[in-house]
Structures are given as structure tokens and as C-alpha cells.
Amino acid sequence: MSTDLAGELAQMRLVDHHVHSTLAATPDRATFELLITEADRPGPAGTTQFDSQLGFAIRAHCAPLLGLDAHAPADDYWAARTARPEEEVADTFLRAAGVDHWLVDTGFKGDLLLPLDRLTGGRDEQASEILRLESLLESVAAGATAQTLITDFRQALTDAVPHIRGLKSIVAYRYGFDIDPDRPSPREVQEAAARWLAELETGAPARVSDPVLLRMLLWEGADTGLPLQLHTGYGDADLELHRCDPLLLAPWIKAVEPTGAAVMLLHCYPFHRNAGFLAQVFPHVYLDVGLAVNHTGAASPGVVAESLELAPFTKILYSSDAWGPPELHYLGALLWRKGMAAALSRWVHAGEWSTADAVRVATLIGRSNAERVYRLA
């Protein structure tokens, strides 16, 4: 590996363009193990989630930050981790991540996490909010009628826009990408709102999943002109993976282009090559491979390299998608740096790239593209 390239990547301060906050309290071990997998239930008796790529990465790279040898046994790691207050653990790992700006999705189980204003812990970093569209609609539903739901939502969105950096939709979880790409009519929205609000009156949880309302959210979000993040590909058991291929979104991507909103395809694995195609052919489409980098661990350099195959380098961003354990915030950055160094140094050594170009591309992906798209400067 080029010493200059490795050194540049190690020192590079990043922008994590899609992340969540860290745990507010120390979890028990069973909870922690569920938080290092996308499974939503424990594994078979006698097994541990530490026996995974992510578990091995924690033992290899996080253990030394807690005063242990690399590859310390999982029990030793857990003892060292729980000997410290959770906010101290978070400060240790977030400080080591080398991130200047966190763009934080606040829409998922925020009651278990540090609030946004405490995430940086007094360190010289910034944290800005990414607003989840489904959560905003669910928050206004209680006081709305079928006739006022759309106007109440628009007002709440208008009020929020000055305080956020972007928007996110989880339509992939709530329905899938095989959705009608057209903007729904006011009558369609009102009829869907009536159905949904009637369900809520029976005591059903405020979880919007009607495809008409989800389409409305996508279009209303795009109308703001803010970057619009979409979870794609790999995630937890609440989604149908085959319906989360971003290629299914192509008709909507074409339709929404005139709004000027940047479409940010998050994570993408195992469809990251499909996302690369979309980012190449549509000027308003971007991608990352965030979630997959942590969960593929030692195999993540292959994922990182594959993300560089088709998409222009100005259309790829760094993210960790870390939620909860601060180990994930640190490992996302560490493994991305290692993956980039492995891919770029190989091409430099082969004479295909110059070291200067490799550093420039790493800087684009690690921070500059996010600064441009989210207007952080």
C-alpha cells in the first residue's frame, strides 16, 4: 500500500452523510448482540453474534481502544466495555472515527439514543438533522382529518426545512420500490388519508404504509429541493429485499428529476452495482454502501471497490448508517478507509491511477461530495 495514500486516508476528516445517534444507556449483552446484526430475534441457543464479520471486526479494531489486545475474546471485550459509562464509550469511539460532521436520521427509536445536541459530546464536530418523512406524517396524524392531513403535513414540513439538511424515506420498508411513480392526485390522497385515519381510530399504531400516502411523501419531499435519502437494499427483517432493488425506482427517478432534488440511494447492497448504474445515467442520483461496510467486516474492501465501478466519483458518498452502539460509528469510518486504501493503492501500484488522483477521489467520497450536495460549506 502506498504510504502516502494510507497516511492521507488515516488523517482525512469525514462527513458521515447518513447516521443515527448512539445509545443513551449501556445495554445488556443480549440487546447489544441484537444491535450488531440486522436480525430481529436472537440466534440459536449456544451461538453468539460475535461470530460474524461484524463481531470479528469489533474484536479486532474496537478492543484496542478499550485497552485490550486486538482479537480479545468476546467475553473480555464485553467486560471491558461495560466497565465504563456508556457516554464515555461513545466519546472514545466517536472521537476515533475522525468525522467532522454527522448527518443524523432522528426518526428511529430516538428514545433509546442520545439526543442530537448531545451526540458530539463537546468534541469539535457538528451534527445536523435528516428528517424522516414517514415520522413527520405520523406525528401530525393525531390532530388531522382526511381533508387537512396533506395541508397539516405541508405546514409541518415547511416549518422543519430551515432546521434540517435533508430528508429520508423508508418506503422500501413500508411498501417497496415497485410503486406507482406518479404524483398522487388530491382526491387519491384524501381517500387514502380517510382509510388510514379510520384505522388509527381503532387503536392501530401510527405507522403509515399506504402506497398512496408514501408516494405523496416522496413527491412532497422532492418538492422541497432538499437531498432525499432512500433506504435501498439490505436491512432488517421488516423489508422484502427483492422489492428494494433501486432499479425498481427508475420510473420515479425519471419523473422526479425536474424538481431538482438529489436522490440519495443509501447502502444499496447487494444492489450496489445497480445503484452505480443509476448514479451514472441520472445526474441527480447518488449512492453509498454504508450499512454493508460494517456488516461485511474483513470482506468490506470488496464491497467498497465494487461501489467504484460505474458511478462517477462525484456521485458516491461515505456513510456508516451506525445506530446505537458507538462501535459502529467508529468501524464504519475505519473499514471504509481500509477498503478505499486497498482498492486505490492497487490501482496506483498497477499504474492505472496516480497517488494524487487517488487522494482526490477519496476526499470527494469521504467529505467533499456531501459538503456540496448538502450545502454544508
N, C-alpha and C positions, 0 to 999 in steps of 0.2 A: 504494500500500500504506500502511496506517495506520502512522505512525512508531511509535506506542506499541506496536502489536501486533508489528511487526517487532523492536523492541527487546526486548520481553518474550520472544519466541521465541529470540532470539540469546543471551540471558542464562540461559535456562532450563536447569537441570541435569537430565539424563535418566536413566532406568533402561532399559538395554538388556536386555529380558527373554529374548532368545534370541540368543546369540552364541557364537563359538568363540574360541580363543586366536590369537595372532599367530605368524608364522614364527620359528623359533629361529635360522635361518641365512639369509643372503642367497641367494636363488635365482638361477639363470641366467635369461637373458631368455626363453628358450623355456618354461621352467617357469612364470615369472611370467605370461606371456601365457595359459597354460592356466588359471591361477588367477583370471583376470578374465573367464572365460566358464564356462558350465555344460557346454560341450562336453568330451569326454574324450579328444580327439585333436586334433592341430594342424590348422589350416585349410589351404586350398590353397596351394601354393608361390607365393611372391611377395606374400602377404597378411599382415596383422597384426591381432591382436585389439585394438590401439589404435584401429582403425577400427570402433568400435562406440559405442553410447551410453555405456557404462561407460568405455571408453578415452578418449572425449572429456571425460567428467566428471573423470577423473584429471588430464588435461592442463589443464583449466580451473581446478580447485579445489585439487588437491594440489600442482601445480607451484609456486605462490607460497610454500608452506610449506617448500620446498626452495631458496628463493632465486631462482627463475626467474620469468619473466613468465607470466601466465595464457596458456594455449594454446600453451605452448612445444612445439616438435616432440618427437615421441616419443623420438627418439634423444638429444636433450638431456635430457629427463626421466630417461631410463634412466641416463645418465652421472652426473647429479646424485644420483640415488638410490643407486647402487652406490658412490659415493664415501664413503658413511657406513656405520658399522656398523649391522647390522640392528636391534639393540636401540635405537639412537639414532633410527632411522627410526620404529620403533614408538612410542617416547616422544613424538616430535614429533606424530604423527597422533592417538594416543590422548589426549594432553593437549588437543589442539584439538577433540576430539569433544564435550567438555563432558558426559561421562557420570559419574554418581556411583556407579552400581552396575551391574556386568556379571553377568548370569546365564548361566553358561558351560556349554555342552554339551561334555563332555570325551570323547565316545565315538567320534570320527572322526579317525584318523591322528594321535593325540596325540603320537607320537614325533617328528613334524615341527614341533611347536609349542612355545612357551614353556609350562612347567608353570603350573598355576593360581596358585601362590604367587609367581610372577614376572611375571604379566600386568600388575599395576598398577605395577610398576617404581618403587616408593617414592612414587608420587603419592598424593594424598589421595582415593583411590577404594576401593571394595570389589569383590571378585569372589567369587561363590558358585557352587556346582556344581549343574548339572542332570544327573541320572544317566540314561544311555541304557539302557533295559530290555533290548534285544537284546544289548548288550555285556555286561551283567551275567550274563545266562543263558549266553552263550558262555564267560564266564570261569569258571563253575562246572562246565561240562560235563565237563572233563577228569577230574575226580575223582568223577563221579556215575554211578549206574546208572539204568536206566529206572524203578526203584522209588523212588530217592532224589532224582531231578532236581528235582521240584517242591519237596520239603522243603528241599533244599540251596539252591535259589533263594530261597525264602521267608526262610530264615535270613540269606542274604547281603543281601536287601532290607531286612530288619528292622535289620541292623547298619548299613546305609548311611543309613537315613532320618534319624537325628539330625544328620547332617552335610551334608545337601543341602537345596535349596529347592524342587525339583520333579523330575519325571520326563519322559522323552521316549520316544516310539516312532517307529520308521521303518517301520511296517507298510506304508505307501504304497510304499516301495521294495521291501520283501521279498515282498509279495504284491499289495496293492491294497486299496481300501476295499470292494470287492464281496465281503465276507467274512461268514460266519455271525455274526450279532450275539450269539448266546447264549454264556453261560459254558460252556466245555467240561467234560465230566464227568471225574472222576479216571481212569476207565478210558480215555477218549479221550486224555488227557494221557499216561498211561503207555504206551499203544500208539504214540503219536507220538514220545515220547522214545526208545522202543526203536528205531524206524526211524532217527531222527536219530543216535543214538549208534552204531548199526551203521555208518552212513555215515562217521562220524568215524574209526572203527577202520580204514577202508580208506585213510586219509590225506586225506580230503576236508577242506577248510578249515572251521573252526568258524563257519559262517555260518547262523544259524537262519532258515529260510524256510518251514517247515511251518505251514500256516494254523492248525492246532490249537494249536501252541505260541505262535504270535503272538497268538491270541485269549486264551490263558491269560495272557500278559504284559499285555495291555490290562486284563483284569479284576483281576489281582493289583496292577497299578499303581493302578487306581482304588480298590481296597480300602484303600490307604494314606491316602486323603483328600488327598494332595498334588496340586497342579496337574499335569495330564498333558498335555504338549505333543505334538502330532501334526503331522509334516510333511504339508502338503497342497499340491496343485498343482505349479507349476513347480519343476523341479530338474534334475539331470543325466540323462545318457542311460541310467542304470541303472533308471529307472522308466518305467512306461507311463502317460503323462499322463492319458489318458481314464479310467483307473481310480483317479485321485487327486482326483476331484471330491468335496468334502466332503459333498455331498448323498447320496452313497452310504453315508455313515456314519449317516444319520438313524436307522435302526432301533437301532443300537448306542448312539447318543446317548440315545435314549429309554430304553433298557434300563438304562444305567449311571447315570442321574440319581439314583436313591436312595442311591448311595454317597456323594454329597456332593462328589465330586471335580470341580474345574473342568477343562473340556476346552478346551485352548488350541490353536486352529487356526492353524498357522504359515504365513505367506507367502500362500497361497491363490490367487494369480494364476495363470491368468486366471479363476479361480472365486471371486474375492473378493466378488462380489455374492451368490453362493450362500452363502458363509460369512456374509455380513451377514444374510441371511435366517435362518440357523440361530442366530446370536447374538441376533437379535430374538425368536425364538419359544421358545428354550430358555434358562432362566435360568442354566444352568451352562456356557454356551458363549461363548467369547471368540475374537477374531481379531486378526491383524496382517497387514501386507503387506510385511514386512521385506525378503525377498530381492529382490522385484521392484523396490523403490525404487532400489537401487544399479544394477541391470541395465537399467532403463529411463532412467536418467540425466536428460537435459533433459526427457523426456516424463513423468517421475515425478509431477509435480503432478497430472496427470490420474488416475493410479492412487490417489494419496493422497485426492483429492477423492471418487473413487468409493467408497472404503472408508468414507466418512462418510454414505453414502446411507441405509442401512437399519438398521445396528446401532446400538443405544443407545451413547451416547458413553462410558458407564461400562463397555463391553464391548470396547473397542478398545485395543490396546497398541502401543507403539513397540518395534521390534526392527530390527537390522541384518542378522542372520544372517552377519556377517562371519566368514570363515575364512581364516587365512593372512596375506595382505598387509594391513598395518595401514591402508593407504589405504581399505579397505572399511569399517573401523570408523569412520573419520572421515567418509567420504562418506555412509554410512547416516544419520548424525546430521544432517549438513549438508543433504542432499537432503530428508530428512523435514521439517526446519524450513522449508525453502524451499517445499515442497509445502503444508504446513499454512498458512503465511503467505499463499500465493497463493489458496488456497481460502477461508480465513476472512476475509481482507481484502475479497475480492469480495462476500461476503455482508454484511459490515459496511457497505461502501460502498453496497450496494443497500438498506440499511435493514432487512434481514431479521434481522440479529444486532446485538447491542451489542458494543462492544470488550471490555467486561468479561466477557461470556459467551464470546467467542472465546478470551480468555486462559484462562478457567476450563476450557474444553474441551481446549485444547492441553495444559494442565497435567495433566488427567485422563489423557490418552492418553500424554503424554510421561513421566509418572512415577507419578502417584497411583494409577492402576488397578493397576499392577504392585506397588506397595507394599502395597496392600490384598490382592490375590489371593495373593501370595507371602509375605505377612506379614513384610515387611521392616522395618517400624517396630519 
